[in-house]
Amino acid sequence: MRIRIYSKQELALMYFPKSKSHTAVNHLMRWINRCGQLRSELEAAHYRPSNRHFTARQVQLIVDYLGFPVSVQ
């Protein structure tokens, strides 16, 4: 997996490849919200819930906390 800007939908589908796109996004956001430290670091990296994309830095934080997506392991 290359660390770059990803849309929420694109990244979520990498973590939940068998889900519909909106369901995958909901699952990913639930994982993020349940990990308080990740959520705090994302906010420090200028993440806002209304953002449609994750920056490369935000993607790196997500991978650091949640591991690489199943579809790229």
mmCIF file of the C-alpha atoms, coordinates in Angstrom:
data_MODEL
# 
_entry.id   MODEL 
# 
loop_
_atom_site.group_PDB 
_atom_site.id 
_atom_site.type_symbol 
_atom_site.label_atom_id 
_atom_site.label_alt_id 
_atom_site.label_comp_id 
_atom_site.label_asym_id 
_atom_site.label_entity_id 
_atom_site.label_seq_id 
_atom_site.pdbx_PDB_ins_code 
_atom_site.Cartn_x 
_atom_site.Cartn_y 
_atom_site.Cartn_z 
_atom_site.occupancy 
_atom_site.B_iso_or_equiv 
_atom_site.pdbx_formal_charge 
_atom_site.auth_seq_id 
_atom_site.auth_comp_id 
_atom_site.auth_asym_id 
_atom_site.auth_atom_id 
_atom_site.pdbx_PDB_model_num 
ATOM 1  C CA . MET A 1 1  ? 0.000   0.000  0.000  1.00 0.00 ? 1  MET A CA 1 
ATOM 2  C CA . ARG A 1 2  ? 1.337   3.389  -0.971 1.00 0.00 ? 2  ARG A CA 1 
ATOM 3  C CA . ILE A 1 3  ? 0.784   6.146  1.587  1.00 0.00 ? 3  ILE A CA 1 
ATOM 4  C CA . ARG A 1 4  ? -0.932  8.966  -0.289 1.00 0.00 ? 4  ARG A CA 1 
ATOM 5  C CA . ILE A 1 5  ? -4.188  10.944 -0.226 1.00 0.00 ? 5  ILE A CA 1 
ATOM 6  C CA . TYR A 1 6  ? -7.189  8.587  -0.223 1.00 0.00 ? 6  TYR A CA 1 
ATOM 7  C CA . SER A 1 7  ? -10.879 9.334  -0.293 1.00 0.00 ? 7  SER A CA 1 
ATOM 8  C CA . LYS A 1 8  ? -12.709 7.977  2.737  1.00 0.00 ? 8  LYS A CA 1 
ATOM 9  C CA . GLN A 1 9  ? -14.564 5.603  0.441  1.00 0.00 ? 9  GLN A CA 1 
ATOM 10 C CA . GLU A 1 10 ? -11.410 4.324  -1.263 1.00 0.00 ? 10 GLU A CA 1 
ATOM 11 C CA . LEU A 1 11 ? -9.592  3.668  2.009  1.00 0.00 ? 11 LEU A CA 1 
ATOM 12 C CA . ALA A 1 12 ? -12.662 2.161  3.676  1.00 0.00 ? 12 ALA A CA 1 
ATOM 13 C CA . LEU A 1 13 ? -13.113 -0.291 0.804  1.00 0.00 ? 13 LEU A CA 1 
ATOM 14 C CA . MET A 1 14 ? -9.515  -1.394 1.258  1.00 0.00 ? 14 MET A CA 1 
ATOM 15 C CA . TYR A 1 15 ? -10.311 -2.296 4.881  1.00 0.00 ? 15 TYR A CA 1 
ATOM 16 C CA . PHE A 1 16 ? -13.755 -3.736 4.088  1.00 0.00 ? 16 PHE A CA 1 
ATOM 17 C CA . PRO A 1 17 ? -13.567 -4.969 0.480  1.00 0.00 ? 17 PRO A CA 1 
ATOM 18 C CA . LYS A 1 18 ? -16.738 -7.072 0.624  1.00 0.00 ? 18 LYS A CA 1 
ATOM 19 C CA . SER A 1 19 ? -18.913 -4.191 1.864  1.00 0.00 ? 19 SER A CA 1 
ATOM 20 C CA . LYS A 1 20 ? -20.862 -1.593 -0.058 1.00 0.00 ? 20 LYS A CA 1 
ATOM 21 C CA . SER A 1 21 ? -19.038 1.722  -0.099 1.00 0.00 ? 21 SER A CA 1 
ATOM 22 C CA . HIS A 1 22 ? -21.263 3.559  2.388  1.00 0.00 ? 22 HIS A CA 1 
ATOM 23 C CA . THR A 1 23 ? -21.190 0.591  4.767  1.00 0.00 ? 23 THR A CA 1 
ATOM 24 C CA . ALA A 1 24 ? -17.399 0.373  4.510  1.00 0.00 ? 24 ALA A CA 1 
ATOM 25 C CA . VAL A 1 25 ? -17.063 4.081  5.351  1.00 0.00 ? 25 VAL A CA 1 
ATOM 26 C CA . ASN A 1 26 ? -19.372 3.658  8.351  1.00 0.00 ? 26 ASN A CA 1 
ATOM 27 C CA . HIS A 1 27 ? -17.325 0.694  9.610  1.00 0.00 ? 27 HIS A CA 1 
ATOM 28 C CA . LEU A 1 28 ? -14.002 2.510  9.179  1.00 0.00 ? 28 LEU A CA 1 
ATOM 29 C CA . MET A 1 29 ? -15.272 5.612  10.934 1.00 0.00 ? 29 MET A CA 1 
ATOM 30 C CA . ARG A 1 30 ? -16.606 3.475  13.775 1.00 0.00 ? 30 ARG A CA 1 
ATOM 31 C CA . TRP A 1 31 ? -13.143 1.893  14.187 1.00 0.00 ? 31 TRP A CA 1 
ATOM 32 C CA . ILE A 1 32 ? -11.517 5.336  14.172 1.00 0.00 ? 32 ILE A CA 1 
ATOM 33 C CA . ASN A 1 33 ? -13.989 6.791  16.657 1.00 0.00 ? 33 ASN A CA 1 
ATOM 34 C CA . ARG A 1 34 ? -13.511 3.858  19.051 1.00 0.00 ? 34 ARG A CA 1 
ATOM 35 C CA . CYS A 1 35 ? -9.760  4.453  19.129 1.00 0.00 ? 35 CYS A CA 1 
ATOM 36 C CA . GLY A 1 36 ? -9.554  7.668  21.149 1.00 0.00 ? 36 GLY A CA 1 
ATOM 37 C CA . GLN A 1 37 ? -5.831  8.159  20.691 1.00 0.00 ? 37 GLN A CA 1 
ATOM 38 C CA . LEU A 1 38 ? -6.096  7.746  16.907 1.00 0.00 ? 38 LEU A CA 1 
ATOM 39 C CA . ARG A 1 39 ? -9.031  10.146 16.798 1.00 0.00 ? 39 ARG A CA 1 
ATOM 40 C CA . SER A 1 40 ? -7.025  12.724 18.791 1.00 0.00 ? 40 SER A CA 1 
ATOM 41 C CA . GLU A 1 41 ? -4.006  12.408 16.528 1.00 0.00 ? 41 GLU A CA 1 
ATOM 42 C CA . LEU A 1 42 ? -6.172  12.713 13.415 1.00 0.00 ? 42 LEU A CA 1 
ATOM 43 C CA . GLU A 1 43 ? -7.738  15.898 14.790 1.00 0.00 ? 43 GLU A CA 1 
ATOM 44 C CA . ALA A 1 44 ? -4.241  17.255 15.484 1.00 0.00 ? 44 ALA A CA 1 
ATOM 45 C CA . ALA A 1 45 ? -3.462  16.458 11.820 1.00 0.00 ? 45 ALA A CA 1 
ATOM 46 C CA . HIS A 1 46 ? -6.411  18.682 10.807 1.00 0.00 ? 46 HIS A CA 1 
ATOM 47 C CA . TYR A 1 47 ? -8.954  15.909 10.225 1.00 0.00 ? 47 TYR A CA 1 
ATOM 48 C CA . ARG A 1 48 ? -12.604 16.969 10.402 1.00 0.00 ? 48 ARG A CA 1 
ATOM 49 C CA . PRO A 1 49 ? -15.597 14.603 10.071 1.00 0.00 ? 49 PRO A CA 1 
ATOM 50 C CA . SER A 1 50 ? -16.846 16.556 7.049  1.00 0.00 ? 50 SER A CA 1 
ATOM 51 C CA . ASN A 1 51 ? -13.602 15.888 5.116  1.00 0.00 ? 51 ASN A CA 1 
ATOM 52 C CA . ARG A 1 52 ? -14.066 13.584 2.143  1.00 0.00 ? 52 ARG A CA 1 
ATOM 53 C CA . HIS A 1 53 ? -10.388 12.680 1.921  1.00 0.00 ? 53 HIS A CA 1 
ATOM 54 C CA . PHE A 1 54 ? -7.618  11.647 4.275  1.00 0.00 ? 54 PHE A CA 1 
ATOM 55 C CA . THR A 1 55 ? -4.259  13.350 3.780  1.00 0.00 ? 55 THR A CA 1 
ATOM 56 C CA . ALA A 1 56 ? -1.148  11.199 3.463  1.00 0.00 ? 56 ALA A CA 1 
ATOM 57 C CA . ARG A 1 57 ? -0.289  12.016 7.101  1.00 0.00 ? 57 ARG A CA 1 
ATOM 58 C CA . GLN A 1 58 ? -3.764  10.982 8.245  1.00 0.00 ? 58 GLN A CA 1 
ATOM 59 C CA . VAL A 1 59 ? -3.554  7.741  6.241  1.00 0.00 ? 59 VAL A CA 1 
ATOM 60 C CA . GLN A 1 60 ? -0.211  6.993  7.905  1.00 0.00 ? 60 GLN A CA 1 
ATOM 61 C CA . LEU A 1 61 ? -1.787  7.491  11.343 1.00 0.00 ? 61 LEU A CA 1 
ATOM 62 C CA . ILE A 1 62 ? -4.676  5.183  10.456 1.00 0.00 ? 62 ILE A CA 1 
ATOM 63 C CA . VAL A 1 63 ? -2.289  2.479  9.244  1.00 0.00 ? 63 VAL A CA 1 
ATOM 64 C CA . ASP A 1 64 ? -0.122  2.904  12.348 1.00 0.00 ? 64 ASP A CA 1 
ATOM 65 C CA . TYR A 1 65 ? -3.109  2.281  14.639 1.00 0.00 ? 65 TYR A CA 1 
ATOM 66 C CA . LEU A 1 66 ? -5.272  -0.105 12.605 1.00 0.00 ? 66 LEU A CA 1 
ATOM 67 C CA . GLY A 1 67 ? -2.650  -1.909 10.550 1.00 0.00 ? 67 GLY A CA 1 
ATOM 68 C CA . PHE A 1 68 ? -2.570  -2.278 6.798  1.00 0.00 ? 68 PHE A CA 1 
ATOM 69 C CA . PRO A 1 69 ? -5.885  -2.991 5.092  1.00 0.00 ? 69 PRO A CA 1 
ATOM 70 C CA . VAL A 1 70 ? -6.716  -6.632 4.438  1.00 0.00 ? 70 VAL A CA 1 
ATOM 71 C CA . SER A 1 71 ? -6.775  -6.104 0.667  1.00 0.00 ? 71 SER A CA 1 
ATOM 72 C CA . VAL A 1 72 ? -3.076  -5.147 0.583  1.00 0.00 ? 72 VAL A CA 1 
ATOM 73 C CA . GLN A 1 73 ? -1.540  -7.565 3.084  1.00 0.00 ? 73 GLN A CA 1 
# 
